[in-house]
Each structure stands twice: as C-alpha cells, then as structure tokens.
C-alpha cells in the first residue's frame, strides 16, 4: 500500500478518509453516475487488518451478461473506476487472515462463490476469492509465516479457464517464502453430473455435493 500511495499521477490513498469510506459515498462519484441505478451487487475489499481497500461492483444486462468494475480512492479524483495497480489485485477476503485461528482456507473464483462457500462451510474454514485468469495471475497474497500452519484447498470453476486460474493460484502459493502446510486443487471435473461452468456460487442443497469433504 505504501508503494501504491507513492506512485506518480493520481496515487491511491490509504487509509481511506473515514467520511469517504462507505459504499453510498463511493457509488455517488462522478465516474459511477451512469451505473448507480443499475448496480446489482457490490463487495467490500478489505486488507488483512480489516481496513477498506475499495469496492468491486456488478452491473447486469446492459450490454453484456455482466460487467464488473473496481472503485478505488485516489489523491486527486477521490473515488474513481480504476483497479488498485498493475499486477496488484487483492484477493477478496484478506480480513480472514486477522482471525485468531485459521487452519484451513478455501480459495474460490469470484465474490459470489465466496459468499456461498461461507454459508456452506463451518466457521473453522476461512474462505477467500480470486478473479478469473487475469485476476489469479495478478493476485496479491500476503506473505506470512501462518501459511506453514494452514491447509489450502482451491475450488475451480468447472471449465478450462477455471482450471487455468486454479493452477495460477497454486503457482502463486508455491512461490511464497513460506508455503502452505498442504495444497490441493479440488477435481471438480470428476464430480458426477456437474454442469460445465458450475461454481460454488451455484450450490444448492439439491446439488448433493458435500463441499467440506469433497
């Protein structure tokens, strides 16, 4: 964050001013004027200490099936539609690392999948999310000695891009100074009857999938 806040041009501001650190203020910015009335969902991105990093939001049905945008807070423009930085995309759920006890972490693709996984899994699981192939390649992962005590599972989307993204995250985790205690990619392609492109955001009790023990 210190490096990004020192960039030339219109650098990021951390911490985000208290009177600006809300979704209501962020979505009212000039660059979001055309989106404000059609936002279908938004997510808060927070750091390992729980401080706000920015927002990601989704717009449905305007030109394509979905459009995803990032809002970050800048020194000159304030809230604006711009990603955090080149090759630096925080994973969704970094605040999970502030928990006193974390022994198992599930990586999933996309905010919606993380929300559903947190509903399904018991409190003993931490859940974080990355964003697609590009997002997995550019994801920022915290370097912490805690990894040596954590079993990590990656649940891909059920398609080729999903498997590629999962392998990117696996590679990133293996490149950390302290690697996870164990690391496994769930073979979703071997789960009988699973539709193509299925992800954990599509899970229902009728799916018949025991996510915790798959």
C-alpha positions as CSV (number, residue, x, y, z in Angstrom):
1,X,0.0,0.0,0.0
2,X,2.9,2.4,0.8
3,X,4.3,1.7,-2.7
4,X,1.0,2.4,-4.4
5,X,0.4,5.5,-2.4
6,X,3.7,6.9,-3.6
7,X,3.1,6.4,-7.3
8,X,3.1,9.4,-9.6
9,X,-0.1,10.8,-11.2
10,X,-3.1,10.1,-9.1
11,X,-1.9,7.7,-6.3
12,X,-4.1,5.6,-4.1
13,X,-4.9,6.9,-0.6
14,X,-4.6,4.7,2.4
15,X,-6.2,4.8,4.8
16,X,-9.3,6.0,3.0
17,X,-10.7,9.0,4.9
18,X,-13.4,8.0,7.3
19,X,-16.0,10.3,5.8
20,X,-15.4,8.7,2.4
21,X,-15.2,5.0,3.4
22,X,-18.7,3.9,2.6
23,X,-20.4,2.3,-0.4
24,X,-23.0,5.1,-0.5
25,X,-20.3,7.8,-1.0
26,X,-18.2,5.7,-3.4
27,X,-21.1,4.9,-5.8
28,X,-22.1,8.5,-5.9
29,X,-18.8,9.5,-7.5
30,X,-18.9,11.2,-11.0
31,X,-17.5,8.1,-12.8
32,X,-20.3,6.0,-11.5
33,X,-23.1,8.3,-12.4
34,X,-24.4,6.0,-15.2
35,X,-24.1,2.8,-13.1
36,X,-25.7,3.9,-9.8
37,X,-29.2,2.9,-10.6
38,X,-28.4,-0.4,-12.2
39,X,-25.8,-2.0,-9.8
40,X,-26.9,-5.5,-8.9
41,X,-24.3,-6.3,-6.3
42,X,-21.3,-4.8,-4.6
43,X,-18.5,-6.2,-2.4
44,X,-16.1,-4.5,0.1
45,X,-12.5,-5.4,-0.3
46,X,-10.5,-5.2,2.9
47,X,-6.9,-5.7,4.0
48,X,-5.6,-8.2,6.5
49,X,-6.1,-5.7,9.2
50,X,-9.7,-5.1,8.2
51,X,-9.2,-1.6,6.7
52,X,-11.1,-0.8,3.5
53,X,-9.2,-1.1,0.2
54,X,-12.0,-0.4,-2.2
55,X,-15.1,-1.8,-3.8
56,X,-16.0,-4.2,-6.7
57,X,-19.5,-4.0,-8.2
58,X,-21.5,-5.7,-10.8
59,X,-23.9,-4.4,-13.4
60,X,-26.2,-6.9,-15.2
61,X,-28.0,-6.8,-18.6
62,X,-26.8,-3.5,-20.1
63,X,-24.6,-4.5,-22.9
64,X,-23.4,-8.0,-21.9
65,X,-24.5,-10.6,-19.4
66,X,-22.4,-8.8,-16.6
67,X,-20.0,-6.0,-16.2
68,X,-17.6,-5.9,-13.3
69,X,-15.9,-2.6,-12.1
70,X,-13.5,-1.7,-9.4
71,X,-13.7,1.5,-7.3
72,X,-10.5,2.8,-5.6
73,X,-9.9,6.1,-3.7
74,X,-7.3,8.4,-5.3
75,X,-5.5,11.5,-4.0
76,X,-6.8,13.9,-6.7
77,X,-10.1,12.4,-8.0
78,X,-11.3,10.6,-4.9
79,X,-13.5,7.6,-5.7
80,X,-12.9,6.5,-9.3
81,X,-13.3,3.5,-11.6
82,X,-9.8,2.2,-11.5
83,X,-8.1,-1.0,-10.3
84,X,-5.6,-0.9,-7.5
85,X,-2.4,-1.3,-9.6
86,X,-0.7,-3.2,-12.3
87,X,-0.1,-6.8,-11.3
88,X,-1.5,-6.0,-7.8
89,X,-5.1,-7.2,-7.2
90,X,-6.0,-8.0,-3.6
91,X,-7.8,-11.3,-3.1
92,X,-11.3,-11.0,-1.7
93,X,-11.4,-11.8,2.0
94,X,-7.9,-10.8,3.2
95,X,-9.5,-9.9,6.5
96,X,-9.7,-13.7,7.1
97,X,-6.0,-13.6,8.0
98,X,-6.8,-11.5,11.1
99,X,-8.7,-14.3,12.7
100,X,-7.1,-15.8,15.7
101,X,-7.4,-19.4,14.5
102,X,-7.1,-20.2,10.8
103,X,-6.1,-23.8,9.9
104,X,-8.0,-24.3,6.6
105,X,-8.5,-21.9,3.8
106,X,-10.6,-22.4,0.7
107,X,-9.8,-20.4,-2.5
108,X,-12.7,-20.0,-4.9
109,X,-13.2,-18.0,-8.1
110,X,-15.4,-14.9,-7.7
111,X,-17.1,-13.0,-5.0
112,X,-20.4,-14.8,-5.4
113,X,-18.7,-18.2,-4.9
114,X,-17.1,-16.9,-1.7
115,X,-20.3,-15.7,-0.3
116,X,-22.0,-19.1,-0.9
117,X,-19.0,-21.1,0.4
118,X,-19.1,-19.1,3.7
119,X,-22.8,-20.1,4.0
120,X,-22.0,-23.8,3.4
121,X,-18.8,-24.3,5.4
122,X,-18.4,-24.2,9.2
123,X,-16.7,-21.3,11.0
124,X,-13.5,-23.3,11.2
125,X,-12.9,-22.6,7.5
126,X,-11.6,-19.3,6.1
127,X,-12.7,-18.5,2.5
128,X,-11.1,-16.1,0.0
129,X,-11.6,-15.4,-3.7
130,X,-9.7,-14.5,-6.8
131,X,-11.0,-13.2,-10.1
132,X,-10.6,-15.3,-13.2
133,X,-7.4,-16.0,-15.2
134,X,-6.1,-12.4,-15.1
135,X,-7.1,-11.9,-11.5
136,X,-5.4,-15.1,-10.5
137,X,-2.2,-14.1,-12.3
138,X,-2.1,-10.7,-10.7
139,X,-3.5,-11.6,-7.2
140,X,-1.6,-10.3,-4.2
141,X,-1.2,-12.9,-1.5
142,X,0.0,-12.0,2.0
143,X,3.5,-13.3,2.9
144,X,3.0,-14.7,6.4
145,X,4.5,-17.5,8.5
146,X,0.9,-18.6,9.1
147,X,0.9,-20.4,5.8
148,X,3.1,-23.2,7.3
149,X,0.2,-24.0,9.6
150,X,-2.6,-23.8,7.0
151,X,-4.1,-26.5,4.8
152,X,-5.2,-24.8,1.5
153,X,-7.9,-26.0,-0.9
154,X,-8.6,-24.5,-4.3
155,X,-12.1,-25.0,-5.8
156,X,-12.1,-24.1,-9.5
157,X,-15.0,-23.2,-11.8
158,X,-15.9,-26.3,-13.9
159,X,-14.3,-25.3,-17.2
160,X,-10.9,-24.8,-18.8
161,X,-10.4,-21.2,-17.7
162,X,-11.4,-22.2,-14.2
163,X,-8.7,-24.9,-14.1
164,X,-6.1,-22.5,-15.5
165,X,-7.0,-19.9,-12.8
166,X,-6.7,-22.5,-10.1
167,X,-3.3,-23.5,-11.4
168,X,-2.2,-19.9,-11.3
169,X,-3.2,-19.6,-7.7
170,X,-1.4,-22.8,-6.9
171,X,1.8,-21.5,-8.5
172,X,1.5,-18.2,-6.6
173,X,1.1,-20.0,-3.3
174,X,4.1,-22.3,-4.0
175,X,6.2,-19.2,-4.8
176,X,5.6,-17.7,-1.3
177,X,8.6,-17.6,1.0
178,X,6.5,-19.7,3.5
179,X,4.5,-22.2,1.6
180,X,1.2,-23.7,2.8
181,X,1.3,-26.8,5.1
182,X,-0.6,-28.6,2.3
183,X,-2.2,-27.6,-1.0
184,X,-4.9,-29.3,-3.1
185,X,-6.9,-28.4,-6.1
186,X,-10.3,-30.0,-6.0
187,X,-11.0,-32.1,-9.1
188,X,-14.4,-30.7,-9.9
189,X,-14.3,-32.2,-13.4
190,X,-14.6,-35.6,-11.7
191,X,-17.7,-34.8,-9.7
192,X,-20.6,-36.7,-11.5
193,X,-23.3,-34.7,-13.1
194,X,-21.6,-31.3,-12.5
195,X,-22.6,-28.9,-15.4
196,X,-19.9,-27.0,-17.3
197,X,-19.0,-23.6,-15.8
198,X,-20.6,-24.6,-12.5
199,X,-19.0,-22.9,-9.5
200,X,-19.7,-22.8,-5.7
201,X,-22.0,-19.8,-6.2
202,X,-24.4,-22.2,-8.0
203,X,-24.5,-24.6,-5.0
204,X,-27.9,-25.6,-3.6
205,X,-28.9,-28.3,-1.1
206,X,-30.2,-30.2,-4.1
207,X,-26.8,-30.3,-5.6
208,X,-25.9,-33.2,-3.4
209,X,-22.3,-32.0,-3.0
210,X,-20.6,-32.2,0.3
211,X,-18.2,-29.2,-0.1
212,X,-16.4,-29.7,3.1
213,X,-15.4,-33.3,2.4
214,X,-15.1,-33.4,-1.4
